[in-house]
Amino acid sequence: MKYFVTLAIATVVLLAACVKDQMVGVPDLDYELKALLNFISPSKNASYYITPDRNDLANIPQDPKNPLNSYKVELGNFLFFETAIALDAKKVEGLGTYSCSTCHVPEAGFKPGKGQGIADGGIGFGLLGEERIRNIRYQENELDVQGARPLSMINVAFAENTMWNGSFGSTATNIGTEEIWKTNPQFHGNIDGFMGIEAQNFEGMKIHRLLVTPEIAENLGYKDLFDLAFPEYSEAERYSNVTASLALSAYIRTIFPNEAPFQKWLKGEQFAMTPQEKRGAILFFDKGGCVNCHKSPGLSALEYHAVGVKDMYQRPSFGTSVNDARNLGRGGYTKKLEDNYKFKVPQLYNLSDTPFYFHGSSHTDLEQVVQYFNKAIPENTNVPEGQIAILFKPLNLNENEVKDLTSFLERALRDPSLERYYPSRILSGNCFPNADFQSTMDLGCN
């Protein structure tokens, strides 16, 4: 069902027009879009879509078991880029050469610069991580790669369950799946009652071969920050992968696209978006029906839908195959046939920073993605027709409307200054986000 609210919007716009006659210089598109957002948002106010300020910790969605504080966020910021904690690498060549940001590059929209991320076992960076390749000393089965494209770190605060299959987090859509946790040790964060990003990072530090110990914290200069961030932990427990995971999660929860034109427009900057972008926004929230799935303030949702796109193994990639459980999406976690091929609705900011879309990086052009939804013809023959989402049906957008909607997604939802989320340095003094020889040359590190 799409939000065809023409009559209601027309009424609001007509009323707004009466006021507009007494004002100067405010285009009709602004009134139409504002009225639409006021009508469509759960709060009945366009401000619902304004994302929090990164420093407004009290108003950022957070895990009650991991309350935010400035020291925790600062520590997490350092650790997210710290290559010196990459100490569980498979080979000596990989030690101290990668970080969380190897696969979540700020300028790439906190995603990999390539279609598939490579942490341990990769070398090189390029400008946005697009030139990272396999280290020839690593066999394919030794690489730290993912069988699905890593999701962006932007707006993760709005996701109580994380990963494409929503497997991490004890709340929201995972209530009722407790039996799965008991049989799989990777879900210890779920068992302990944490939300998605916290539960994911407990396991993620292990999977991605990162290590923090009291000696490492001391030697790298992070001990004092651990003390300030986690005074409630005993000294025996304070310097560990557990607290490091909580700090990383705290930092990630502060990553928001506040400088995107749509965000600026929502906060009153009338000319932050072009007329084309405003027309695209109106299509997004009305005729295009995008908001039916992308409904949170971060334009994501805790819902899982099958739209029949191809998987990572169906393109050149490492460490995945036709039998990869990640190809099943939510069904790979729940083991329910009705959940197969359904993937979590992702957030939509900074899509245009890298030319790879969907869980399998199966599309490389954003207008092509809009056309895929416009035509609504599934491309993956492995996905049964009966699994395809009811909402996945032709949008009937004409050529100009496709371009308008693409413009909104490509430019209005792009924060152009995500580099502000880098720390000015990391305490080890290493090159970051990568520190292998080729990356240090690419990044201009001494």
Secondary structure, 3 states (H helix, E strand, C coil): CCCCCHHHHHHHHHHHHHHHCCCCCCCHHHHHHHHHHHHHCCCCCHHHHCCCCCCCHHHCCCCCCCCCCHHHHHHHHHHHHCHHHCCCCCCHHHCCCCCHHHCCEHHHCCECCCCCCECCCEECCCCCCCCCEECCCCCHHHCCECCCCCCCCCCHHHCCCECCCCCECCCHHHCCCHHHHHCCHHHHHHHCCCCHHHHHHHHHHHHCCCCCCHHHHHHHCCHHHHHHHCCCCCHHHHCCHHHHHHHHHHHHCCCCCCCCHHHHHHCCCCCCCCHHHHHHHHHHHCCCCHHHCCCCCCCCEEEEECCCCCCHHHCCCCCCCCCCHHHHEHHHHHCCHHHCCEEEECCCCCHHHCCCECCCCCECCHHHHHHHHHHCCCCCCCCCHHHCCCCCCCCCCCHHHHHHHHHHHHHHCCCCCHHHHCCCCCCCCCCCCCCCHHHHHHHCCC
